[in-house]
Amino acid sequence: RAIAVELNRSGRTTRHGTPWRDFTIAYILRNPIYTGNVSWQRTQAQGKHEPLISPELWETVTALLAQRSRTPPRTKASPHPLTGLLHCGLCGGPVHGVVQQRYRNGRKVPDRERRYYRCSRRDHLKDCTLPYLPAAELERTVLNALNPPAPPELLREIAAALTPAGAQTDRRNELKKCERALARWDDAYEAGDISREEWRTRRQAIHLRQAELQQPAYEPSPTAIAAAMQNLPLIWAVLSPQERKILLHGLLAGVTAHPDGSVTITHNDYSRNIVTSTRKL
């Protein structure tokens, strides 16, 4: 859904000139044809067309889709970044984000929405008394708990985790594939199987891909990560709700809200021991 929203916001349409839909994006992400394969009755076979993406990228996307399919629907759909992370300190139930809309004379009052987090057991079962938690204040408390930056050795671990394993090897392999593709198209042109225009178009596309692959790969450094962590409040202000959710779910293992106004925040430190801190709203 986030991809479709961004494409439509930027004015891009489908090849038929229609707006993008979430199910269209899902179909594209699951279609094996872009890897050079064809699918028939749940069976895949090698096609005769050139692949647009590598098998490694396909496997990465497939794994992400499978992982997200196991995520509770409310966690995926909710615009509240702490939904899925936040739990009640009284009953242990999940705490979800809600929006209270103000009305006047039966009509919505613009810019008068209030965001809260509330315990699901209070909402549905009526057997929990955890107070409503102001969303902006709670999210600010959690955000402040992510500072100061992690120690240098942890930053190196995070940088390593953000760097795809075997990225340089994949780039070299893809460059070799580009060379073989150029040779195949040259042979096809010399044999008269394709026109000069198609030959030039194919070669131009491959040369563009080669230029992309020869660009220096971005590898996050501990210094860059530390700078980003120091500027989290500024970065937070320009992130979309979905990006805020990805950030918090990547850095935190869980958040527990207690009735006395304190919040227990469990940090996810990759391979290191999980660190827990308690803060007041």
C-alpha positions as YAML, in Angstrom:
chain: A
units: angstrom
residues:
- id: 1
  name: ARG
  ca: [0.00, 0.00, 0.00]
- id: 2
  name: ALA
  ca: [2.83, 2.41, 0.86]
- id: 3
  name: ILE
  ca: [4.46, 1.83, -2.55]
- id: 4
  name: ALA
  ca: [1.17, 2.45, -4.38]
- id: 5
  name: VAL
  ca: [0.57, 5.64, -2.40]
- id: 6
  name: GLU
  ca: [4.05, 6.95, -3.21]
- id: 7
  name: LEU
  ca: [3.74, 6.15, -6.94]
- id: 8
  name: ASN
  ca: [0.38, 7.91, -7.15]
- id: 9
  name: ARG
  ca: [1.67, 10.88, -5.14]
- id: 10
  name: SER
  ca: [4.56, 11.34, -7.59]
- id: 11
  name: GLY
  ca: [2.18, 11.28, -10.57]
- id: 12
  name: ARG
  ca: [3.25, 7.90, -11.95]
- id: 13
  name: THR
  ca: [0.59, 5.63, -13.40]
- id: 14
  name: THR
  ca: [0.38, 2.06, -14.67]
- id: 15
  name: ARG
  ca: [1.04, 1.34, -18.33]
- id: 16
  name: HIS
  ca: [-2.72, 1.71, -18.88]
- id: 17
  name: GLY
  ca: [-2.67, 5.19, -17.33]
- id: 18
  name: THR
  ca: [-4.61, 4.16, -14.23]
- id: 19
  name: PRO
  ca: [-3.62, 4.77, -10.58]
- id: 20
  name: TRP
  ca: [-1.67, 2.11, -8.74]
- id: 21
  name: ARG
  ca: [-3.46, -0.20, -6.30]
- id: 22
  name: ASP
  ca: [-2.01, -2.27, -3.49]
- id: 23
  name: PHE
  ca: [-3.08, -5.54, -5.11]
- id: 24
  name: THR
  ca: [-1.28, -4.53, -8.34]
- id: 25
  name: ILE
  ca: [1.96, -3.99, -6.43]
- id: 26
  name: ALA
  ca: [1.47, -7.32, -4.64]
- id: 27
  name: TYR
  ca: [0.97, -9.11, -7.98]
- id: 28
  name: ILE
  ca: [4.17, -7.60, -9.38]
- id: 29
  name: LEU
  ca: [6.22, -8.50, -6.31]
- id: 30
  name: ARG
  ca: [5.05, -12.12, -6.48]
- id: 31
  name: ASN
  ca: [5.34, -12.54, -10.27]
- id: 32
  name: PRO
  ca: [8.34, -14.76, -11.16]
- id: 33
  name: ILE
  ca: [8.42, -13.50, -14.75]
- id: 34
  name: TYR
  ca: [10.79, -10.68, -13.75]
- id: 35
  name: THR
  ca: [13.43, -13.26, -12.77]
- id: 36
  name: GLY
  ca: [13.41, -14.77, -16.27]
- id: 37
  name: ASN
  ca: [11.00, -17.55, -15.30]
- id: 38
  name: VAL
  ca: [7.46, -18.31, -16.40]
- id: 39
  name: SER
  ca: [4.71, -19.79, -14.25]
- id: 40
  name: TRP
  ca: [2.00, -22.22, -15.30]
- id: 41
  name: GLN
  ca: [-0.38, -24.00, -12.94]
- id: 42
  name: ARG
  ca: [1.89, -23.35, -9.91]
- id: 43
  name: THR
  ca: [4.93, -24.67, -11.78]
- id: 44
  name: GLN
  ca: [7.86, -22.44, -12.73]
- id: 45
  name: ALA
  ca: [10.14, -22.96, -15.71]
- id: 46
  name: GLN
  ca: [13.01, -21.04, -17.31]
- id: 47
  name: GLY
  ca: [11.72, -18.58, -19.88]
- id: 48
  name: LYS
  ca: [13.40, -17.28, -23.03]
- id: 49
  name: HIS
  ca: [13.32, -13.61, -21.98]
- id: 50
  name: GLU
  ca: [16.04, -11.64, -20.19]
- id: 51
  name: PRO
  ca: [15.49, -11.32, -16.41]
- id: 52
  name: LEU
  ca: [14.99, -7.85, -14.97]
- id: 53
  name: ILE
  ca: [16.00, -8.75, -11.41]
- id: 54
  name: SER
  ca: [18.39, -11.25, -9.85]
- id: 55
  name: PRO
  ca: [17.25, -14.45, -8.13]
- id: 56
  name: GLU
  ca: [18.82, -13.12, -4.91]
- id: 57
  name: LEU
  ca: [16.62, -10.01, -4.97]
- id: 58
  name: TRP
  ca: [13.56, -12.17, -5.70]
- id: 59
  name: GLU
  ca: [14.34, -14.41, -2.72]
- id: 60
  name: THR
  ca: [14.84, -11.38, -0.45]
- id: 61
  name: VAL
  ca: [11.48, -9.88, -1.42]
- id: 62
  name: THR
  ca: [9.73, -13.25, -1.10]
- id: 63
  name: ALA
  ca: [11.15, -13.70, 2.40]
- id: 64
  name: LEU
  ca: [9.98, -10.21, 3.42]
- id: 65
  name: LEU
  ca: [6.48, -10.86, 2.09]
- id: 66
  name: ALA
  ca: [6.31, -14.15, 3.97]
- id: 67
  name: GLN
  ca: [7.52, -12.47, 7.17]
- id: 68
  name: ARG
  ca: [4.94, -9.68, 6.92]
- id: 69
  name: SER
  ca: [2.15, -12.14, 6.15]
- id: 70
  name: ARG
  ca: [2.68, -13.53, 9.65]
- id: 71
  name: THR
  ca: [2.39, -10.07, 11.22]
- id: 72
  name: PRO
  ca: [-0.99, -9.34, 12.87]
- id: 73
  name: PRO
  ca: [-3.18, -7.31, 10.43]
- id: 74
  name: ARG
  ca: [-3.58, -4.41, 12.85]
- id: 75
  name: THR
  ca: [0.20, -4.09, 13.16]
- id: 76
  name: LYS
  ca: [0.61, -3.84, 9.39]
- id: 77
  name: ALA
  ca: [-2.31, -1.52, 8.68]
- id: 78
  name: SER
  ca: [-2.19, 0.83, 11.66]
- id: 79
  name: PRO
  ca: [-0.57, 4.25, 11.08]
- id: 80
  name: HIS
  ca: [0.42, 4.34, 14.77]
- id: 81
  name: PRO
  ca: [4.13, 3.39, 14.98]
- id: 82
  name: LEU
  ca: [3.93, 1.73, 18.40]
- id: 83
  name: THR
  ca: [1.08, -0.63, 17.49]
- id: 84
  name: GLY
  ca: [2.49, -4.14, 17.60]
- id: 85
  name: LEU
  ca: [5.25, -3.12, 20.05]
- id: 86
  name: LEU
  ca: [3.20, -1.65, 22.89]
- id: 87
  name: HIS
  ca: [1.72, -3.82, 25.67]
- id: 88
  name: CYS
  ca: [-0.26, -3.13, 28.83]
- id: 89
  name: GLY
  ca: [1.55, -3.23, 32.16]
- id: 90
  name: LEU
  ca: [-1.67, -4.19, 33.95]
- id: 91
  name: CYS
  ca: [-3.09, -7.11, 31.96]
- id: 92
  name: GLY
  ca: [-0.34, -7.80, 29.42]
- id: 93
  name: GLY
  ca: [-2.66, -7.27, 26.48]
- id: 94
  name: PRO
  ca: [-1.72, -5.38, 23.30]
- id: 95
  name: VAL
  ca: [-2.15, -1.61, 23.28]
- id: 96
  name: HIS
  ca: [-3.36, -0.13, 19.99]
- id: 97
  name: GLY
  ca: [-3.42, 3.36, 18.55]
- id: 98
  name: VAL
  ca: [-6.79, 5.09, 18.13]
- id: 99
  name: VAL
  ca: [-7.97, 8.45, 16.80]
- id: 100
  name: GLN
  ca: [-10.72, 10.50, 18.42]
- id: 101
  name: GLN
  ca: [-12.42, 12.79, 15.95]
- id: 102
  name: ARG
  ca: [-14.14, 15.97, 17.16]
- id: 103
  name: TYR
  ca: [-17.62, 16.72, 15.75]
- id: 104
  name: ARG
  ca: [-19.78, 19.85, 15.73]
- id: 105
  name: ASN
  ca: [-23.38, 19.79, 14.56]
- id: 106
  name: GLY
  ca: [-22.83, 16.29, 13.17]
- id: 107
  name: ARG
  ca: [-19.80, 17.31, 11.08]
- id: 108
  name: LYS
  ca: [-16.12, 16.62, 11.59]
- id: 109
  name: VAL
  ca: [-14.11, 19.55, 12.91]
- id: 110
  name: PRO
  ca: [-10.96, 19.91, 10.75]
- id: 111
  name: ASP
  ca: [-7.57, 19.54, 12.47]
- id: 112
  name: ARG
  ca: [-9.16, 18.56, 15.80]
- id: 113
  name: GLU
  ca: [-8.22, 14.90, 15.83]
- id: 114
  name: ARG
  ca: [-6.58, 13.47, 18.95]
- id: 115
  name: ARG
  ca: [-4.43, 10.36, 18.87]
- id: 116
  name: TYR
  ca: [-4.25, 7.96, 21.81]
- id: 117
  name: TYR
  ca: [-3.07, 4.48, 22.65]
- id: 118
  name: ARG
  ca: [-5.48, 2.26, 24.60]
- id: 119
  name: CYS
  ca: [-5.42, -1.29, 25.89]
- id: 120
  name: SER
  ca: [-7.36, -3.73, 23.70]
- id: 121
  name: ARG
  ca: [-8.82, -5.46, 26.78]
- id: 122
  name: ARG
  ca: [-10.24, -2.16, 27.97]
- id: 123
  name: ASP
  ca: [-11.66, -1.56, 24.52]
- id: 124
  name: HIS
  ca: [-13.20, -5.00, 23.85]
- id: 125
  name: LEU
  ca: [-13.48, -6.93, 27.13]
- id: 126
  name: LYS
  ca: [-13.96, -3.97, 29.49]
- id: 127
  name: ASP
  ca: [-11.75, -5.66, 32.09]
- id: 128
  name: CYS
  ca: [-8.68, -3.38, 32.11]
- id: 129
  name: THR
  ca: [-8.32, 0.09, 33.62]
- id: 130
  name: LEU
  ca: [-5.12, 1.31, 31.92]
- id: 131
  name: PRO
  ca: [-5.71, 5.02, 31.15]
- id: 132
  name: TYR
  ca: [-5.70, 6.34, 27.63]
- id: 133
  name: LEU
  ca: [-2.13, 7.33, 26.66]
- id: 134
  name: PRO
  ca: [-1.58, 10.51, 24.58]
- id: 135
  name: ALA
  ca: [0.11, 9.26, 21.41]
- id: 136
  name: ALA
  ca: [2.45, 12.20, 20.75]
- id: 137
  name: GLU
  ca: [3.75, 12.26, 24.34]
- id: 138
  name: LEU
  ca: [4.25, 8.48, 24.44]
- id: 139
  name: GLU
  ca: [6.03, 8.38, 21.09]
- id: 140
  name: ARG
  ca: [8.27, 11.28, 22.15]
- id: 141
  name: THR
  ca: [9.20, 9.42, 25.36]
- id: 142
  name: VAL
  ca: [10.11, 6.30, 23.38]
- id: 143
  name: LEU
  ca: [12.04, 8.34, 20.84]
- id: 144
  name: ASN
  ca: [14.08, 10.03, 23.58]
- id: 145
  name: ALA
  ca: [14.95, 6.60, 24.97]
- id: 146
  name: LEU
  ca: [16.83, 5.82, 21.75]
- id: 147
  name: ASN
  ca: [19.40, 8.49, 22.62]
- id: 148
  name: PRO
  ca: [22.25, 8.81, 23.36]
- id: 149
  name: PRO
  ca: [23.82, 6.85, 20.50]
- id: 150
  name: ALA
  ca: [24.93, 3.29, 21.07]
- id: 151
  name: PRO
  ca: [28.57, 2.56, 21.97]
- id: 152
  name: PRO
  ca: [31.07, 2.31, 19.06]
- id: 153
  name: GLU
  ca: [31.22, -1.49, 19.10]
- id: 154
  name: LEU
  ca: [27.43, -1.72, 18.78]
- id: 155
  name: LEU
  ca: [27.39, 0.85, 15.98]
- id: 156
  name: ARG
  ca: [29.83, -1.35, 14.06]
- id: 157
  name: GLU
  ca: [27.48, -4.30, 14.53]
- id: 158
  name: ILE
  ca: [24.52, -2.26, 13.29]
- id: 159
  name: ALA
  ca: [26.52, -1.06, 10.27]
- id: 160
  name: ALA
  ca: [27.44, -4.65, 9.46]
- id: 161
  name: ALA
  ca: [23.80, -5.72, 9.82]
- id: 162
  name: LEU
  ca: [22.70, -3.01, 7.38]
- id: 163
  name: THR
  ca: [25.28, -4.03, 4.79]
- id: 164
  name: PRO
  ca: [23.97, -6.85, 2.58]
- id: 165
  name: ALA
  ca: [26.12, -9.96, 2.87]
- id: 166
  name: GLY
  ca: [28.04, -10.75, -0.30]
- id: 167
  name: ALA
  ca: [27.01, -7.49, -1.98]
- id: 168
  name: GLN
  ca: [30.35, -7.07, -3.78]
- id: 169
  name: THR
  ca: [30.25, -10.65, -5.07]
- id: 170
  name: ASP
  ca: [26.71, -10.15, -6.37]
- id: 171
  name: ARG
  ca: [27.78, -6.99, -8.23]
- id: 172
  name: ARG
  ca: [30.70, -8.78, -9.88]
- id: 173
  name: ASN
  ca: [28.46, -11.67, -10.93]
- id: 174
  name: GLU
  ca: [25.89, -9.32, -12.40]
- id: 175
  name: LEU
  ca: [28.58, -7.43, -14.34]
- id: 176
  name: LYS
  ca: [29.67, -10.75, -15.86]
- id: 177
  name: LYS
  ca: [26.06, -11.45, -16.82]
- id: 178
  name: CYS
  ca: [25.92, -8.06, -18.55]
- id: 179
  name: GLU
  ca: [29.00, -8.95, -20.60]
- id: 180
  name: ARG
  ca: [27.47, -12.26, -21.65]
- id: 181
  name: ALA
  ca: [24.20, -10.52, -22.55]
- id: 182
  name: LEU
  ca: [26.07, -8.01, -24.75]
- id: 183
  name: ALA
  ca: [27.77, -10.88, -26.57]
- id: 184
  name: ARG
  ca: [24.43, -12.65, -27.13]
- id: 185
  name: TRP
  ca: [22.79, -9.56, -28.59]
- id: 186
  name: ASP
  ca: [25.82, -8.95, -30.84]
- id: 187
  name: ASP
  ca: [25.53, -12.52, -32.13]
- id: 188
  name: ALA
  ca: [21.78, -12.12, -32.68]
- id: 189
  name: TYR
  ca: [22.33, -8.91, -34.67]
- id: 190
  name: GLU
  ca: [25.08, -10.40, -36.81]
- id: 191
  name: ALA
  ca: [22.88, -13.42, -37.53]
- id: 192
  name: GLY
  ca: [20.05, -11.14, -38.64]
- id: 193
  name: ASP
  ca: [17.68, -12.25, -35.88]
- id: 194
  name: ILE
  ca: [17.06, -8.71, -34.60]
- id: 195
  name: SER
  ca: [17.00, -5.28, -36.20]
- id: 196
  name: ARG
  ca: [19.69, -2.66, -35.77]
- id: 197
  name: GLU
  ca: [17.30, -0.51, -33.72]
- id: 198
  name: GLU
  ca: [16.53, -3.33, -31.29]
- id: 199
  name: TRP
  ca: [20.23, -4.19, -31.04]
- id: 200
  name: ARG
  ca: [21.12, -0.61, -30.13]
- id: 201
  name: THR
  ca: [18.26, -0.39, -27.62]
- id: 202
  name: ARG
  ca: [19.33, -3.62, -25.90]
- id: 203
  name: ARG
  ca: [22.97, -2.57, -25.73]
- id: 204
  name: GLN
  ca: [22.06, 0.85, -24.34]
- id: 205
  name: ALA
  ca: [19.97, -0.69, -21.56]
- id: 206
  name: ILE
  ca: [22.81, -3.05, -20.61]
- id: 207
  name: HIS
  ca: [25.37, -0.23, -20.62]
- id: 208
  name: LEU
  ca: [23.16, 1.78, -18.27]
- id: 209
  name: ARG
  ca: [22.95, -1.20, -15.92]
- id: 210
  name: GLN
  ca: [26.73, -1.64, -16.06]
- id: 211
  name: ALA
  ca: [27.19, 2.02, -15.13]
- id: 212
  name: GLU
  ca: [24.90, 1.55, -12.11]
- id: 213
  name: LEU
  ca: [26.78, -1.53, -10.96]
- id: 214
  name: GLN
  ca: [30.14, 0.23, -11.26]
- id: 215
  name: GLN
  ca: [29.06, 3.01, -8.93]
- id: 216
  name: PRO
  ca: [30.53, 2.71, -5.40]
- id: 217
  name: ALA
  ca: [28.18, 0.74, -3.19]
- id: 218
  name: TYR
  ca: [26.81, 2.51, -0.13]
- id: 219
  name: GLU
  ca: [28.06, 0.93, 3.05]
- id: 220
  name: PRO
  ca: [26.75, 2.53, 6.26]
- id: 221
  name: SER
  ca: [29.55, 3.50, 8.62]
- id: 222
  name: PRO
  ca: [29.38, 3.67, 12.43]
- id: 223
  name: THR
  ca: [29.96, 7.42, 12.14]
- id: 224
  name: ALA
  ca: [26.99, 7.89, 9.81]
- id: 225
  name: ILE
  ca: [24.74, 5.76, 12.02]
- id: 226
  name: ALA
  ca: [25.82, 7.70, 15.13]
- id: 227
  name: ALA
  ca: [25.04, 11.00, 13.37]
- id: 228
  name: ALA
  ca: [21.59, 9.72, 12.40]
- id: 229
  name: MET
  ca: [20.91, 8.56, 15.96]
- id: 230
  name: GLN
  ca: [21.89, 11.99, 17.32]
- id: 231
  name: ASN
  ca: [19.41, 13.62, 14.95]
- id: 232
  name: LEU
  ca: [16.52, 11.23, 15.49]
- id: 233
  name: PRO
  ca: [14.03, 13.95, 16.58]
- id: 234
  name: LEU
  ca: [14.75, 15.91, 13.39]
- id: 235
  name: ILE
  ca: [14.58, 12.80, 11.21]
- id: 236
  name: TRP
  ca: [11.36, 11.71, 12.95]
- id: 237
  name: ALA
  ca: [9.62, 14.91, 11.93]
- id: 238
  name: VAL
  ca: [9.99, 14.17, 8.20]
- id: 239
  name: LEU
  ca: [9.29, 10.42, 8.26]
- id: 240
  name: SER
  ca: [5.99, 8.97, 7.06]
- id: 241
  name: PRO
  ca: [3.91, 6.92, 9.55]
- id: 242
  name: GLN
  ca: [5.05, 3.71, 7.86]
- id: 243
  name: GLU
  ca: [8.72, 4.78, 8.04]
- id: 244
  name: ARG
  ca: [8.33, 5.65, 11.73]
- id: 245
  name: LYS
  ca: [6.90, 2.21, 12.35]
- id: 246
  name: ILE
  ca: [9.78, 0.51, 10.51]
- id: 247
  name: LEU
  ca: [12.31, 2.53, 12.54]
- id: 248
  name: LEU
  ca: [10.80, 1.70, 15.95]
- id: 249
  name: HIS
  ca: [10.12, -1.95, 15.14]
- id: 250
  name: GLY
  ca: [13.71, -2.32, 13.94]
- id: 251
  name: LEU
  ca: [15.32, -0.72, 17.01]
- id: 252
  name: LEU
  ca: [12.98, -1.90, 19.78]
- id: 253
  name: ALA
  ca: [11.94, -5.34, 20.98]
- id: 254
  name: GLY
  ca: [8.94, -4.07, 22.97]
- id: 255
  name: VAL
  ca: [7.35, -1.28, 25.03]
- id: 256
  name: THR
  ca: [5.23, -1.72, 28.16]
- id: 257
  name: ALA
  ca: [2.98, 1.07, 29.48]
- id: 258
  name: HIS
  ca: [2.26, 1.05, 33.24]
- id: 259
  name: PRO
  ca: [-0.67, 2.69, 35.08]
- id: 260
  name: ASP
  ca: [1.66, 4.97, 37.09]
- id: 261
  name: GLY
  ca: [2.72, 6.71, 33.88]
- id: 262
  name: SER
  ca: [6.03, 4.91, 33.48]
- id: 263
  name: VAL
  ca: [7.07, 3.15, 30.30]
- id: 264
  name: THR
  ca: [9.45, 0.18, 30.10]
- id: 265
  name: ILE
  ca: [11.35, 0.19, 26.82]
- id: 266
  name: THR
  ca: [13.19, -2.93, 25.65]
- id: 267
  name: HIS
  ca: [15.89, -2.16, 23.09]
- id: 268
  name: ASN
  ca: [16.79, -4.58, 20.32]
- id: 269
  name: ASP
  ca: [20.59, -4.55, 20.14]
- id: 270
  name: TYR
  ca: [20.97, -7.13, 17.38]
- id: 271
  name: SER
  ca: [23.32, -9.86, 18.64]
- id: 272
  name: ARG
  ca: [23.97, -8.19, 22.01]
- id: 273
  name: ASN
  ca: [21.97, -8.64, 25.17]
- id: 274
  name: ILE
  ca: [18.64, -6.82, 25.17]
- id: 275
  name: VAL
  ca: [18.76, -3.62, 27.22]
- id: 276
  name: THR
  ca: [15.70, -2.48, 29.17]
- id: 277
  name: SER
  ca: [15.03, 1.02, 30.51]
- id: 278
  name: THR
  ca: [12.09, 2.65, 32.30]
- id: 279
  name: ARG
  ca: [10.98, 6.24, 31.71]
- id: 280
  name: LYS
  ca: [8.15, 8.49, 32.85]
- id: 281
  name: LEU
  ca: [5.68, 9.98, 30.40]
...
